Amino acid sequence: MTLKDIAKQAGVSISTVSRVINNKNYHCTRPETEQMIRELVQKTGYLPSVAYKGLKTTPDSLGKRVISCLYARTDLNTQDQFFAAIERGVGKEAAASGCALGCSFSAIDVLDNIDEKFLSYSELDGIVVLGRFDEKLVKFLKGRTKNVIQVGLNVSSTQFDQVFVDGYKAAVKALNYLYTLGHRSIAYLGEVANEVRFTAFQDFMKEHDLPVDGHQVWDCIQSLQGGFAAAEKLVQSGRLPTALFCANDITAIGAMKALRQAHLSIPDDISIISIDDIEMAQFITPSLTTIRIPKTELGTMAVKLLNDRINRGHSLKLRLELPCDLIIRNSCRRIR
């Protein structure tokens, strides 16, 4: 017997059953419903997990509202400083609002039915999706809970709430900075398909009558390895631009290593700018000029909106856009 079975027999939500079981001070609106749940629990011998499915918090969190993070496009074995920083914001606000932060999950594992812990994790009250949705993930989440919010740089057309920084605007801000420094030969390095940062690059180059050919677009996975491999190909092409716009910091850092191995100086031979402002960006040499995304605030506001929806504070789909800032460091130079 599972919580889902008990909830079905009692005619209530799984969350209601969970709260009755785990919080002795919780009382249903209808006393007879609460009594029915307790009788079913006693009859079936159901025992809640002491660890409450692996909560990151202490046993004191039993009975609290549970919120988990779902990494949409990366597995949990991959170090992703950007989304990890957002998750810390989620955890901070969850604790401040009296919620328990559940386990983090990867959509890659969940959709392949690898992570059975999530598939049986029916007690979740809300899910914060870190990154871009695809149709398979949307369909999966619709069958789990209505309390879902997406966080990231790509605005989606799903029915779920979103807290985001507009990746298109962030890219234009980065490209505008390069343009004011006198750069006219600019290459893009990052993902191309369904990526608003690449769309912004195309539109910006067209608007400023700057040519774009096969030597200025380097499609790669946005990772250290992807950036390194793409930059190697760029060097081998023999068509070096004066500036390189990378879709995110981690890709830029991988590219910088490849450029240094080719004995190219940054920014004397080529300028580099990107988006995110992860912690590593200020400690590499040269320090990376980038667009700062307010990662902690994205996580914080996601939990605030999610709690509001759970509390029925709003029913319409909400989109909350946060601003971004240009952080000037040492990886870009002016063209004289």
Rosetta blueprint (number, residue, H / E / L):
1 M L
2 T L
3 L H
4 K H
5 D H
6 I H
7 A H
8 K H
9 Q H
10 A H
11 G L
12 V L
13 S L
14 I H
15 S H
16 T H
17 V H
18 S H
19 R H
20 V H
21 I H
22 N H
23 N L
24 K L
25 N L
26 Y L
27 H L
28 C L
29 T L
30 R L
31 P H
32 E H
33 T H
34 E H
35 Q H
36 M H
37 I H
38 R H
39 E H
40 L H
41 V H
42 Q H
43 K H
44 T H
45 G L
46 Y L
47 L L
48 P L
49 S L
50 V L
51 A L
52 Y L
53 K L
54 G L
55 L L
56 K L
57 T L
58 T L
59 P H
60 D H
61 S H
62 L L
63 G L
64 K L
65 R L
66 V E
67 I E
68 S E
69 C E
70 L E
71 Y E
72 A L
73 R L
74 T L
75 D L
76 L L
77 N L
78 T L
79 Q L
80 D L
81 Q H
82 F H
83 F H
84 A H
85 A H
86 I H
87 E H
88 R H
89 G H
90 V H
91 G H
92 K H
93 E H
94 A H
95 A H
96 A H
97 S L
98 G L
99 C L
100 A E
101 L E
102 G L
103 C L
104 S L
105 F E
106 S E
107 A H
108 I H
109 D H
110 V H
111 L H
112 D L
113 N L
114 I L
115 D L
116 E H
117 K H
118 F H
119 L H
120 S L
121 Y L
122 S L
123 E L
124 L L
125 D L
126 G E
127 I E
128 V E
129 V E
130 L E
131 G L
132 R L
133 F L
134 D L
135 E H
136 K H
137 L H
138 V H
139 K H
140 F H
141 L H
142 K H
143 G L
144 R L
145 T L
146 K L
147 N L
148 V E
149 I E
150 Q E
151 V E
152 G E
153 L L
154 N L
155 V L
156 S L
157 S L
158 T L
159 Q L
160 F L
161 D E
162 Q E
163 V E
164 F E
165 V L
166 D L
167 G H
168 Y H
169 K H
170 A H
171 A H
172 V H
173 K H
174 A H
175 L H
176 N H
177 Y H
178 L H
179 Y H
180 T H
181 L L
182 G L
183 H L
184 R L
185 S L
186 I E
187 A E
188 Y E
189 L E
190 G E
191 E L
192 V L
193 A L
194 N L
195 E L
196 V H
197 R H
198 F H
199 T H
200 A H
201 F H
202 Q H
203 D H
204 F H
205 M H
206 K H
207 E H
208 H L
209 D L
210 L L
211 P L
212 V L
213 D L
214 G L
215 H L
216 Q L
217 V E
218 W E
219 D E
220 C L
221 I L
222 Q L
223 S L
224 L H
225 Q H
226 G H
227 G H
228 F H
229 A H
230 A H
231 A H
232 E H
233 K H
234 L H
235 V H
236 Q H
237 S H
238 G L
239 R L
240 L L
241 P L
242 T L
243 A E
244 L E
245 F E
246 C E
247 A L
248 N L
249 D H
250 I H
251 T H
252 A H
253 I H
254 G H
255 A H
256 M H
257 K H
258 A H
259 L H
260 R H
261 Q H
262 A L
263 H L
264 L L
265 S L
266 I L
267 P L
268 D L
269 D L
270 I L
271 S E
272 I E
273 I E
274 S E
275 I E
276 D E
277 D L
278 I L
279 E H
280 M H
281 A H
282 Q H
283 F L
284 I L
285 T L
286 P L
287 S L
288 L L
289 T E
290 T E
291 I E
292 R E
293 I L
294 P L
295 K H
296 T H
297 E H
298 L H
299 G H
300 T H
301 M H
302 A H
303 V H
304 K H
305 L H
306 L H
307 N H
308 D H
309 R H
310 I H
311 N L
312 R L
313 G L
314 H L
315 S L
316 L L
317 K L
318 L L
319 R E
320 L E
321 E E
322 L L
323 P L
324 C L
325 D E
326 L E
327 I E
328 I L
329 R L
330 N L
331 S L
332 C L
333 R L
334 R L
335 I L
336 R L
